[in-house]
Structure formats: C-alpha cells, structure tokens
C-alpha cells in the first residue's frame, strides 16, 4: 500500500474518531475550541506514533498473556511525558485541557492500533500507521473544535455537551453521504464499462 493510500485510510476510510468511533470522551469534551482540539490532537498524534514504534520494537519480547498491560504502560509513560511538556511549555493549554491529557492513556484508538497493527508489523510501517491514524484523529478534533467554536458564537448549545454529539453526528453523516455518492458513481461507471464491452 502506498503512503497516499495509507494517508487516505487514516484520514477517511478508517479514521479512529469518525469511522471506528473510538476515543469519544476527549473528542466530545475538549472540542469546544479549535486550539483545544489542536492541542489534544497533537498530543494524541505523538503518543500514537511513539507507542506504535515502541510496541513494534518490543513485540518479539512481549508475552501474549501480558501484552495489553505492557501497551498501557508504554502509552502511560508517553502520556506522562506529554503532560509534563504541556505543563512546562504550554501552561494555558494544559489548564484548558485539564484531565483530558492524562485520559489519552485510556484512548481505545491508541491501544487498538498497538494491538491490531504495531504488534504485527515492522517499526517503519508502525510509525507510518501511527502518523496517519493520529493525523486523522487530530484533524477531526480540530474540525469539530473549529465548527463548535464558530457555531457557538451565535448558538450556545454548540458549546455544550449536546452540541458535541450533534457536531460529531453531522460529521459522520457527511462522511457517509460522500461515501455513498462515491460508491454510486463507481457502480455507474462499472455498469457503463460492462455495457460497452
């Protein structure tokens, strides 16, 4: 699979937040502003990429019986590093994100990528997977944060918890709409080609 195909997979086809609906707690709670979405998105991108790399490097030495606790330990160590960096260099963003930076440890998307991909592939492929999946999640956070921040200027509900659910539902509905249109266009093209031959 080429890098562009992997990028499309992470951004669109298998986006952890948009398709698999993983990591909804921070996705819905933090996205009241674009800057919050960007901050948590970058933190998640870093943790997902680094944890994929570390799991892939250590996969031959991790016993199957304890693999999940080891993945969580790796992820927790990386999240602690990110949290300390935020506290030292970005204190305003750290205060704004609050508990949701430490909660990256419990993000199912990160554990799922470690289990489903990094534990079965080489380091380079695992890093690429972490980047594209993390980027897909980060862009969704930024999109939802921007949308809610803009809409919240005139409609307070957009900044409240129901607004998060409505925004995510709208994003999922738009994705499904575009996917259906693309499938219909593909079917029409295939039917036209088969008639011509």
Secondary structure as GFF3:
##gff-version 3
##sequence-region A 1 197
A	DSSP	alpha_helix	3	8	.	.	.	ID=ss1
A	DSSP	pi_helix	9	13	.	.	.	ID=ss2
A	DSSP	alpha_helix	24	30	.	.	.	ID=ss3
A	DSSP	alpha_helix	34	58	.	.	.	ID=ss4
A	DSSP	three_ten_helix	64	66	.	.	.	ID=ss5
A	DSSP	alpha_helix	67	89	.	.	.	ID=ss6
A	DSSP	alpha_helix	91	97	.	.	.	ID=ss7
A	DSSP	three_ten_helix	98	100	.	.	.	ID=ss8
A	DSSP	three_ten_helix	102	106	.	.	.	ID=ss9
A	DSSP	alpha_helix	108	113	.	.	.	ID=ss10
A	DSSP	pi_helix	114	118	.	.	.	ID=ss11
A	DSSP	alpha_helix	123	152	.	.	.	ID=ss12
A	DSSP	three_ten_helix	156	159	.	.	.	ID=ss13
A	DSSP	alpha_helix	161	196	.	.	.	ID=ss14
###
